[in-house]
Amino acid sequence: MPRRDRRWTRTGREGSAALRSWGDGRAGTVRCGPKCCGLRMGVVEGLAAVAGLLADRTRAAICSALLDGRAWTARELAAHAGVAPSTASEHLTRLVEGGLLVEHRQGRHRYVALAGPHVAELLETMTSFAGPGPAPRGLRAAAASEALVRGRTCYDHLAGRLGVSLRVGLVELGVVSAELVVTEPGMVWLKELGFEASKRVVSRACLDWTERVPHLAGAAGTHLCSVFFERGWVKRIGSSRAVALTSVGEEGWRQLGILGDAPVA
């Protein structure tokens, strides 16, 4: 079977419009004109459409699986969501048409992935708002849940206790500020690790849904995650998005001065 480590991104529908309003003659009150109401209704319909896409359990399970940043086949996602391949295919089509996923066909395989970091950020934010949910049932489910808490990929950067430990280490090292803004010495430090600035925002805070504190996202977070995987410092656990710091990674982080209390495999 072809490897599923490719990524495809597509620019989502973006735009903005100025809303016109005028006073109705009474102090402190404002009424919305016809154009304003029309634009506002368009925003409401768009919001309802996105919410509707994620309101289904199967589609939510599919999107959650794709937060590992990899491309999955339709059959793999069907097995993950516990539905028939034909059912999964219908859901995938809706998610692709809705702009949340992108697809790529290679031979007889249909690969899908999140449409980009903006979708991952949306999903993580919604997950944080929803809370941890009920406790998992069974030893296997509990073990899988605990593995995600210890460390996982949040699309293209590290999350969980591992991601938070990385953030703490970077702050103490002076690479980023408490607000997760890369400092001048921090940029030098990143460039020594091969980082190259791009049009993408260098760094931003991403609220961790299990730790309830921010971890590092943005181009810097993506680059560090990539470096750690390439050097064998971080490894995946099974086929999920759970990850762990290896013994080699522990030494690597220590040499970089960012080990802290990172959980080690």
PyMOL commands that set and color helices and strands:
alter all, ss='L'
color gray80, all
select helices_A, chain A and resi 34-54+57-68+74-81+85-97+117-130+139-150+160-173+184-192+218-230+247-256
alter helices_A, ss='H'
color red, helices_A
select strands_A, chain A and resi 21-23+30-32+72-73+101-106+109-114+152-154+157-159+204-207+214-217+234-236+243-245
alter strands_A, ss='S'
color yellow, strands_A
deselect
rebuild
show_as cartoon
